[in-house]
Amino acid sequence: MKGRATYERFSKDIEKTNRMNIRMLLKFKTFFSFSSICLLVFVCSCKKRDLINNNSNPDNKQVLNMLDSIYLYASQIYLWNEQLPEYKKFNPKRFYQKGIDAIEGYRNEIFELSRFAINPQTGKSYEENLFSPLSPKYSAIIGGSTSQLDDLSANGHKKDYNIQNAFGLAFVVKGNSEIYVLYVDPNSAAGRAGLKRGNRITKISDQPVQISDAFYHFWISALKEIFVQFEIIDNLGNQRLVKLGQRDYDRNPVLKYSIIKNGNKKFGFLAYNEFTSLENTSQYLQPAFSLFQKEGISDLIIDLRYNGGGYQNSAQYIANNIVPETVNGAIMFTEHYNQMMQNGKADILVNQPLLGYDNQPIIVDGKIVTLFDFDYGIAANTIRFEKEGPLQGVKNVYFIVSKYTASSSELLINVLKPYVNVKLVGVTNGSDSPVRTYGKPVGFFDITLNDYKLYLAMYQDKNANGDGDFFDGLIADFSTRDTPEYDFGSVEDPAIQWIVGYSGNFQAKSSRTIQSTSPAYSKLETLQYLFNRQEIGVMIKDVQELKLKKR
């Protein structure tokens, strides 16, 4: 590849591919599993079974080759590859076991590989998953018959899980008797019908709400119909019927934006639920940032409590809107691959061709472009600020977070820390105090192996100060109860009260006293989230951000 003209032709091919939005060229994805969240159906089983000694079956050979491939890719591209044992000592073929599906063997192998990545700061595995101990925190493989999301969590619990529907609704079960709207996509049927966070649902398709397995299954069935009817009590205490019909809609990640006032001080508030594509994100964020600039805010509240990530360049876009112009050209963050990747020695990536919008390999100067052709050095993967939008003068940024806040959300928080005053307010549906975000400072792109996609932790993000070791999450400065009975941005939300400082004892307008310290969570009703999304904790990196090796 010689000269700028060649690179520009390559970039145009990439740009065309992204515009078509048929197949992402490089996907930096993190699939993480909580014991109570349905993310993907991947559970690593460590039960001993009899090994298969008869390898003459062609299907057996394919599985054995896959086990070898997983190890060989890990030995070159895994972030902590230097800690892995040699091939003979690890013996990947031992994970081919009788009586289990092939993918279970692959997941067992990945889990075992992840055990070798030890964090010297803690003496524990980087990928230790407190929420699902038999699954790696970051690495995974999907494909085959188990690649689809399931209604129940990976561990079989129904405490926290997806409840996917075409109406744009997510729910929360409070205690053992009440169901509230958790959030609504403003562009969806539910959003257009005026449903909001905090609406209490009393009936679904004429059936009174009750917390039971039978009602749950009825609920799931009702949400698969073309039409559904809810009886609700809205945020003002009014009761009404809402009839919804399924409709296609473009996702709107901005759940709400507003100005919150306390005396003469103005706070910009933004509830942002997902880092959608840059094109999508920018069109919905521009009005919010314009309003914040018009009102002359100096303090910004960004609610990321359920935001598990998304497109990395959308996180960059938001950061570029927040910082002042004086930050232009300063380092936003750097990506750190292992030494083999940085030195251009991970030649196994030659087997991963870059595919175009037609799912065919991209050819430049008569050569198929592969993932091996990119530069994974630190200098080539240093991202710098480029100021966007009209917003100026933001001095303080408050993030509302939870244990579900991950990936691009954590990246946004971390890159702003060296340049503005950042505070974290954590909300919880359980007893975790202080609240921590999920803890995912690593990213990776997918590796195609037959019909499977392999995801191995591949690089670590660090901000301008070199900080990026939040493997156990970012710790909140203040922790309180999540209160889904109030709409986003409500001054009755204790998280908002702490930020805005309505009164010393957080006395809400309804005379409901909120504790100024972490509450006695065990005495409060449990909250069980029912998210409406296909994936949680995804981070996608635009291929145009990568640079080709110099030739």
N, C-alpha and C positions, 0 to 999 in steps of 0.2 A: 504494500500500500504506500504509494509515493505521492507526496504533495498534498496541498490543501484541497485541491479539486476532488481528489479521490475521497478524502475524508468527508467533504461536503456531500458527495454522492451517497456515501454510506449513511450520513446523518439523515438525508432525505428519505432513504429507504426506511430507516428507523421511525422517522416522523410519520411517514405514511402508514406504517404498521400500527403506531399508537393511535392515529386518527381512526383507523378502521375498528379498533377496539374489539377485535375478534379473538386475538390471542396475545396475552401479555408476553413480551419478549423475555424480560427478566423479572421474576417475582421474588421479592424479599419478603418471605412470609414467616410469621411466628404463630404456630398453633399451640396455645397453652391450655392446660386442663386444670380446673378446680374440681374438687370432689363433688361439688354440687352444681356444676355448670355443664350443659351439653355443648361441647365444642365440636369435636370430631370423634368418631367411634374408634379410639385407639387406646387399648388397655394392654399393658405389658404383663404377661403372666410368667411367673417364675417357677411354676410347678415342674417337678422333674417328670419326664416321660421317657419311654424307651426310645433309643435312637434307631433310625432306619439304616440298616447296613446294605440293603439292596439298592444300588444306585443305577441300575440298568434302565429303569423307566425314563423316557425322555423328559417327562414332566419333573421327575426327581432331579435330573441334571440341571434343568432350568432354575429350579429353586436353589440348588447348590451354587450355581453360577451367580444368582442374585445375592446370596449371602456373601460370596467373595467380593462382589462389586461394592456392596455397602461398606465393607471394611476398607477396600482399596481407595474409595472416594474419601472416606473419613481420614485415612492415613495421610492424605494430601491437602484436603480443603477444610477439615474440621478446625475450628479456632484453636482448640487445645490439642492438636494432633501430636505434639511432642510428648504428651503424656500417655499415648496409647502404646500397648505392648506390641511386640513383633507379631507378624502373621502366624507363625507356627505356635507361638505361646497362646495367642488368642483363639486360634482355631475356629473361624466363623462357621464351618460346616457342622459344628456341634449343635447349632440352633435349628437344624432340620430334625424335627421330632415327629414321631408317629401320633396320629390322632388329632393333630391341630392343623388349622389352615395355614397356608404358606405365609400370609401376611402377619400372622401372630408370631411366627418364627422370626420374621424380619424385625418386628417391633421388640421382641426379646433381645435380639442382637443390638439394636440401637440403644435400648435401655442399658445393656451391659457396657457398651462403649461409653455411654455418658457417665458411668460410675468412675471412670478413670480420670475425668477432668476435675481435679481437686483445686479448690480455691485456697491458696496458702494463707489468706487472711483468716479463714474460718476452719480450715482443715476438713471441710465438707465439699461435696460435689457442687460445681457451678450449677448443675442441672437438677439439684435436689428439689423436688416438687412437694411442698408441704401439703398442698391441697389434694394431690393425687400421687401418693408415694411410689406407685408402680409405673408411673409415666415420666419420661424426661420433661423437664420444664420447658425446653425449647425445641429440641429435635424431634422429628416425626417422619412417618411415611404414610402416604394415603394412596388409594387405588384399589382396583379389583372390585369385588362385590360390597366392600365395606367403606367405600369412599363417600357415601352420602351421609348427611347429618341425620341424627335420630332424635325423636321427641324426648327421650329420656337422657340423662347424663351418662357418661361413660361408665360410671360406677353403679348405675342402676337406680340412683336416687332421683326423687322428683322435687328436691328442695329448690334448686336453681336450674333452669333449663330453658331452651328455646321453645317458643310457641309461635312458630312461623305462620303468618297469615298475610293475605293480600289487602287487608284493610288498613295497614299502617299502624297497628296498635301493639304496645307492650304493656304488661300488667305487673302488679305486685299484690301478693296475698299478705295481708296484715293480720297477724295472730291466727285465729282459727275461724274467723267469721267474715272478714271484710276483703273485698277486692277493689283496688283502685287502678286507674290508668296511670302507668309509670311514665310513658312518654308517647308522643304521637308525631309521625312525620307530617309536617304542615301541608305537603302536597298530596297526601293520601286521601282516601274517602273519609277516614276518621277526622283528619285535619280539616278538611273542607266542611265537615258537619259541625265543627266547633268543639270537638272533644279535646280536653286538655289534661295535663298532669294534675292529679288531685281530684278528678271526677270519680265519685264512688259508683261502682256498678252494683245494682241490686238485683237485676234480672238479665238473663241471656236467653234470647229466643223464648220468652215467656216463662222460663224456668227460674225460680228464686235461687239466688246464689247460696251455695252451701259448700263447705270444704270437705270433699270426699273424693275417693278414687272414681266413683261412678260419675260424679259431676264433672270431674276433670276430663274424663273420656267424652262425655257429652259436649263439653266446652270445645275440645279439640275438633270434634265432628262438626259442630256449628260453625267454626271458623273456616272450614273447608267448603262451606256452601257458597253459592253466588251472592246470597243476601244474608244478612244477620241483623238482629234487632237487640238493642240494649235499653234497659231502663236505668237511668243514672240520676244521681244527685250531684249537681254541679258545684263549683267552688263557692257559689253564693247561697247554697242550700236549697236551690230550686230543683224539683223533680221533673224529668221529661223523658220522652221516648226518642231514641235515635235509631233510624234505619239506615244501614249501610249496604252498598253494593260494591262488589269487586270492581276495581278500575286500575288500569296501568297508570303509573306515575313516575316521574323522575325524582329520585331521592333528594330530599332537602336536609342537609346535615345541621342546619341552623334551626334548632327547636324554638328558640326565642332570643330576641335581643331587646334591650330597653335601657332607660336611664333611671338609676336609683338615686334619690336625693336624701341627704341628711343635713338639714340646715342649708348653708350655702355651698356645700360640697356635693359634687356630682360623680357618680360611679357609672361607668359603662358596664353593662351586664350582657354576657353572651353565653348561651347554652349550646354547645357544639357537640354533636353526638357521634360523628364518624368522619374520618379524614377521607372523604370521597376524592375522586379525580380532581386535578388542579382546575380544570375547566369548570367542573360542577361546583367545587368549593368557592372559587373566586366570584362566581355570579351571585351567590347567596350571601357572601361575606361583605361584598363591596358596600351595599346599603348600610350595613351595621357600622362599618368603620367610618363611613361618611357621616352618619348620625353622631358618632362619638366625637369626631373632629368638630362638627358644627356646635356641639354642646360644650366643647372645651374641657373634656375630662382629663384628669391627671392620674386617675386610678381606674384600673380595668379588672373586672371579674370574669374569668373564663371557667365555665362549668363543664368539666370533663368527667363527671362521676361515673358515667357508663361508657365512656369512649375507649374502646379497646384498640384503636389505631386505624391504619389505612395507608393512603399514599404518603410517602415520605416527603415528596416535593410540596404537598399541601401544608405540611408542618412548616416547611421552609417559607412558604408564602405567608403564613400567619405571622411567623417571627419577623419577616421583613416588613410587615405592616405595622408592627408594634414598636420596633426600635426607631430611634431618631436617625436623621441623615448622617450625623457625625459618625455613625457606626459603619457606614458603607466601606466595604473592602476588608473589614475585620473578619477574623475566623469565626464561623458559626459552629462548625464541628468537623471532626476528622473521623475517618473510618479506618480501623486497624485490623488487617487480615493477619493470618499467621505468616511466619517468615518464608515458608515455601511459596505461598501465594505472592507475597511482596516481591520475592526474588524472581518471579516468573518461572518457577520450577514445577508448578502443579500441572504437568503435561497431561494428566488424565482428563482435563477439561477439553482436550482436543476432540473428545468423543461427544461433546455437547454443542451441536451446531446451533447457530442463531437462526430462528425461523421468522419469516415474513408474514404479512397479513394473510397470505394464501396458504400458510402452513408449510411453505417450502423454504429450504435453506437460502440465506442471503449470500450472494456471491459478489465479491469485489475483486477486480483485476484477475478474474478467472479462478479465484480461491474462495472456498466456503469459509465464511467467518464463524468462528467458534468462541466459546467463552474463554479459551486460552489466549485469544488475541487482545484481551483487555489488560490494562495496567492496574494492578491491585496494590501499588505502592501508596504510602501515606500522602505524598505530595500530590499525586493524581486524584486522590480521594479526600481532598480538603475542600470543604464547602464554605464560601464566604458570603457575607451579608450584601444584599442588593436592595436598598430601600424601595418599598412599594407603597402606593396609596397616599392619601392626604393626612392620615393621623400623625400628629406630632405631640410631644410633651408628655407622653406616658411615663410616669416615674415609678408607679407601683403596680404590680400585676399579681392578683390573687387567683390561685387555681383551686377549684373545688374538685376533690379527687376521692377515689375509693380503691378497694383492692382490685376492681375491674379496670382501673385506669392503666393502660399499658402501651407499649410500642411507640408509635408516633406521638402519642400524648406525652409520654415521658421524655421523648426527644425534644419536643417543643419546650417543656418546662426546663430541661437541663441547658439548652442552648441560650436561653434568655438570662440565666442566673448571673453570668459575668457582666451583664450590661444594664439590667434594671433590678429594682428591688422585688424579689419574688417570695411570696408566702404561700404555703399549702394549707388548705383547710380540708380535713378528711371527714368523710361521712361513712357510716357503717350500718349494715343490716344485721350485725351480730355483736360479738364481744371483743373484736380486735381493737385494741387501744394501746398505744397510738396507732392510728390508721397508717398503713403503708400502701403505696401503689404496688402493682404486680411485680415489677422488677425485671425489665427486659431491655438491657442496654445492648443487645446483640441482634444481628440481622442475618439473612441469608437468602439466596435465590434457589429456585427449585432445580433439582437434578432429575432428568428423565431416565428411568430404568424400566424398559419394557412398558408395561401399562401402569407403572407406579410413578409417583413423584416423591423424591427423597428430599427432606429438609434437614440439613445439619447446620448447627450454629456456626457461622462463618466469619463474621466480623463484629467488632465492638465499636460503638459510637462514643466519642469523648468530646466535651465542649472545649471552648477556647482556653480554659484553665487546666485542661487535661483530666477533668473529672468525668467519670463514666462507670464507676465500679458499684453502681446501685443494683447489684444482683438480688438483694433482698428487698428492693423497693425504695422509693423516696419517702422519707418520713414526714408526716404532716406536722405542722407547727401547732395545730389545734385539731382535736378530734371530737366529733359529736355524732348525734343520731341522724340517720337519713330520715327525712320526713316527706314521703311521697304524697301525703294528703294535702300538701301545698304546691302551687304551681311553681315552675322555675322562676327565680328572681323575686319570689315573695319575701317580704321583710319578716314574715313569721317563720321562715326557715332559719334555724339556729346558725347554720353556716353563714348565711347572709348577715345575720345579726352580729356575729363575731367580726366580720369584715367591716361592716358599715358602722358598728358601734352605736346601736340605737339607745342602749342604756347599760349601766354597769352590771345589772343583774339580768340582762337580756329579757326584759319584760316585753312580751309581744302585745300587739294591738288587742288581741282577744283575751288579754290578762292571763295568758298561759305562760307560766314561768319556765324558762329554759335554763338549765344549769350552766354556769360559766366554766365549769370544768367537765371532764369526760363523765357522762352519766353512768349510773349503775345499770349497765346494759342487761344484766341478767334479770332485772325487774321489768324490763320493757318487752312489749310484744315483738315476736319475731317478724322479719320481713323476708318473703320468698319471691325472688325476682323471676319474671317470665319474659325474657328478652325476645324481641322480634328481629332477628338478624340471622344471616346464613353463616357468618364467621365472626369470631371474636379474636382480637389480638393479631390482626393481619398488618404487615408492613410491606408495602410494594414500592420498589425503587424503579424510577423511570430509567430506561436504558440509556437515554441521551445524557444522563449525568455521568456515565462511565466514559473513560478515555481509552483510546487504542494505544497499544504499545508503540513506542517510537521505533521506526525501522531505518 
